[in-house]
């Protein structure tokens, strides 16, 4: 009951007054399965990129944080190949900073900020983190290439929003294949910190 009324308020607020650069909607009219889009920030390697996210709201919300992951591949030290995000507000204490007073809008804004300001000291992708710390030019080049390849608005320009949502829903196996590609070839990810151990 509390979850439903709270989600209705949050959905109304997110659709009437969304944070800048963030879009949000229900997936198949289900309140526990939501979708969001975050626009890459100006002066970042993600500029002009459109990144889709999945937001799954648990039964115990707001006492438990939503599960949020990127559906669009992104080259980032705090986001792994499955789209999982290493961010303290997405985890319960004692390891995390989630509080029932936080909301989905705050979480999406925090993720948008993390995209602009990665935290290489708490990485999910150790090699991307060390690239970010010690060879920033290469990191920026790689992140821009990934943004162009996977999140470019030009690649999406030919699709209507409905086609895009349908494709996003229908492409779960495709996303898994992309995730597998991230792990293989020249982008092998060996070291992962225990950020997901919550």
C-alpha positions as CSV (number, residue, x, y, z in Angstrom):
1,X,0.0,0.0,0.0
2,X,2.7,2.5,1.0
3,X,4.8,1.4,-2.0
4,X,1.9,2.0,-4.5
5,X,0.9,5.4,-3.2
6,X,4.5,6.6,-3.0
7,X,5.3,5.3,-6.5
8,X,2.2,7.1,-7.9
9,X,3.5,10.4,-6.4
10,X,7.0,9.8,-7.6
11,X,5.8,8.8,-11.1
12,X,3.6,11.9,-11.3
13,X,6.5,14.2,-10.2
14,X,9.0,12.5,-12.6
15,X,6.6,12.9,-15.6
16,X,5.5,16.5,-14.7
17,X,8.8,17.9,-13.4
18,X,11.6,15.6,-14.5
19,X,15.2,16.4,-13.5
20,X,17.1,18.0,-16.4
21,X,18.4,15.4,-18.9
22,X,16.3,12.6,-17.5
23,X,13.2,10.9,-18.9
24,X,11.2,8.3,-17.0
25,X,8.2,6.1,-17.8
26,X,6.4,2.9,-16.9
27,X,7.2,-0.3,-18.8
28,X,4.0,-2.0,-19.9
29,X,2.0,0.0,-17.4
30,X,3.6,-1.9,-14.5
31,X,4.5,0.2,-11.5
32,X,7.4,-2.1,-10.4
33,X,9.1,-2.2,-13.8
34,X,10.2,1.2,-14.9
35,X,12.4,2.7,-17.6
36,X,14.5,5.8,-17.6
37,X,16.8,7.6,-20.1
38,X,19.7,9.8,-19.1
39,X,21.3,12.2,-21.5
40,X,25.0,12.3,-21.4
41,X,26.3,15.5,-19.9
42,X,28.0,18.2,-22.0
43,X,31.8,18.3,-21.7
44,X,31.9,14.6,-20.8
45,X,32.7,11.6,-23.0
46,X,29.0,10.7,-22.9
47,X,27.9,14.0,-24.5
48,X,25.0,13.5,-27.0
49,X,24.5,10.0,-25.8
50,X,21.1,8.6,-24.7
51,X,21.4,5.9,-22.1
52,X,18.5,3.6,-21.2
53,X,18.2,2.2,-17.7
54,X,15.9,-0.4,-16.1
55,X,14.4,0.5,-12.7
56,X,12.9,-2.5,-10.8
57,X,11.1,-1.4,-7.6
58,X,11.1,-4.1,-4.9
59,X,8.1,-5.1,-2.8
60,X,9.7,-3.4,0.3
61,X,10.2,0.0,-1.4
62,X,10.9,2.6,0.1
63,X,12.6,0.6,2.8
64,X,14.7,-1.2,0.2
65,X,16.3,0.7,-2.8
66,X,15.2,0.1,-6.4
67,X,17.5,-2.1,-8.5
68,X,18.8,0.1,-11.3
69,X,21.0,-1.0,-14.2
70,X,22.1,0.4,-17.5
71,X,20.5,-1.3,-20.6
72,X,22.7,0.7,-22.9
73,X,26.4,-0.3,-22.8
74,X,28.6,2.4,-21.2
75,X,32.4,2.6,-20.8
76,X,32.7,3.7,-17.1
77,X,34.7,2.5,-14.1
78,X,31.7,2.3,-11.8
79,X,29.4,0.4,-14.3
80,X,30.0,-3.2,-15.3
81,X,29.3,-5.1,-18.4
82,X,25.9,-6.2,-17.1
83,X,24.9,-2.6,-16.5
84,X,25.2,-2.8,-12.7
85,X,26.1,0.4,-11.0
86,X,28.5,0.8,-8.0
87,X,26.9,3.7,-6.1
88,X,26.4,3.8,-2.4
89,X,22.8,5.2,-2.5
90,X,21.8,2.0,-4.4
91,X,22.7,-0.2,-1.5
92,X,21.3,-0.7,2.0
93,X,23.5,0.2,5.1
94,X,25.9,-0.7,6.5
95,X,27.7,-0.8,3.1
96,X,25.4,1.6,1.4
97,X,23.7,4.9,2.0
98,X,20.1,4.2,0.9
99,X,17.4,5.8,3.2
100,X,13.6,5.7,2.7
101,X,13.7,9.5,2.5
102,X,15.5,9.2,-0.9
103,X,13.5,8.7,-4.1
104,X,13.9,7.5,-7.7
105,X,14.5,11.0,-9.0
106,X,17.3,11.4,-6.5
107,X,18.9,8.1,-7.6
108,X,18.7,9.0,-11.3
109,X,20.2,12.4,-10.6
110,X,23.0,10.7,-8.6
111,X,23.7,8.3,-11.5
112,X,23.8,11.2,-13.9
113,X,26.3,12.9,-11.6
114,X,28.4,9.7,-11.4
115,X,28.5,9.6,-15.2
116,X,30.0,13.1,-15.1
117,X,32.3,12.4,-12.2
118,X,33.4,8.8,-12.0
119,X,34.7,7.4,-8.7
120,X,37.9,5.4,-9.7
121,X,38.6,4.6,-6.1
122,X,35.5,2.3,-5.8
123,X,35.4,0.7,-9.3
124,X,33.5,-2.2,-10.7
125,X,35.8,-2.3,-13.7
126,X,39.3,-2.2,-12.4
127,X,41.1,-1.8,-15.8
128,X,38.8,1.1,-16.8
129,X,39.4,2.7,-13.4
130,X,43.2,2.5,-13.8
131,X,42.8,3.9,-17.4
132,X,40.8,6.8,-15.9
133,X,43.3,7.5,-13.2
134,X,46.6,7.0,-15.2
135,X,45.7,7.5,-18.9
136,X,42.7,9.8,-19.0
137,X,43.1,10.6,-22.7
138,X,42.7,6.9,-23.6
139,X,39.7,6.6,-21.2
140,X,38.0,9.6,-22.8
141,X,38.6,8.3,-26.3
142,X,37.3,4.8,-25.5
143,X,34.2,6.3,-23.6
144,X,33.5,8.5,-26.6
145,X,33.7,5.6,-29.0
146,X,31.4,3.5,-26.9
147,X,28.9,6.4,-26.6
148,X,29.0,6.8,-30.4
149,X,28.5,3.1,-31.0
150,X,25.9,2.3,-28.4
151,X,24.2,5.5,-27.3
152,X,24.3,7.8,-30.3
153,X,21.2,9.8,-31.0
154,X,21.9,9.4,-34.7
155,X,21.5,5.6,-34.4
156,X,18.2,6.2,-32.6
157,X,16.9,9.0,-34.9
158,X,15.2,6.6,-37.3
159,X,13.1,5.0,-34.5
160,X,10.0,6.3,-32.8
161,X,10.0,6.2,-29.0
162,X,7.6,3.2,-29.1
163,X,9.8,1.3,-31.4
164,X,12.8,2.1,-29.1
165,X,10.9,0.8,-26.0
166,X,9.8,-2.3,-27.8
167,X,13.3,-2.9,-29.1
168,X,14.7,-2.4,-25.6
169,X,12.2,-4.9,-24.2
170,X,12.8,-7.4,-27.0
171,X,16.5,-7.1,-27.0
172,X,17.4,-8.6,-23.7
173,X,19.3,-11.5,-25.4
174,X,21.0,-8.9,-27.7
175,X,22.0,-6.9,-24.6
176,X,23.5,-10.0,-23.1
177,X,25.5,-10.6,-26.3
178,X,26.8,-7.1,-26.1
179,X,27.7,-7.6,-22.4
180,X,29.6,-10.8,-23.5
181,X,31.5,-8.8,-26.1
182,X,32.5,-6.2,-23.4
183,X,34.1,-9.1,-21.5
184,X,35.9,-10.5,-24.5
185,X,38.3,-9.4,-27.2
186,X,40.2,-6.2,-26.5
187,X,37.9,-5.1,-23.7
188,X,38.7,-8.0,-21.2
189,X,37.7,-7.1,-17.6
190,X,39.6,-9.0,-15.1
191,X,39.6,-7.3,-11.7
192,X,36.3,-6.5,-10.1
193,X,36.0,-5.1,-6.7
194,X,33.4,-6.5,-4.3
195,X,31.1,-3.4,-4.7
196,X,28.2,-5.7,-5.5
197,X,28.6,-7.6,-2.2
198,X,25.7,-6.0,-0.4
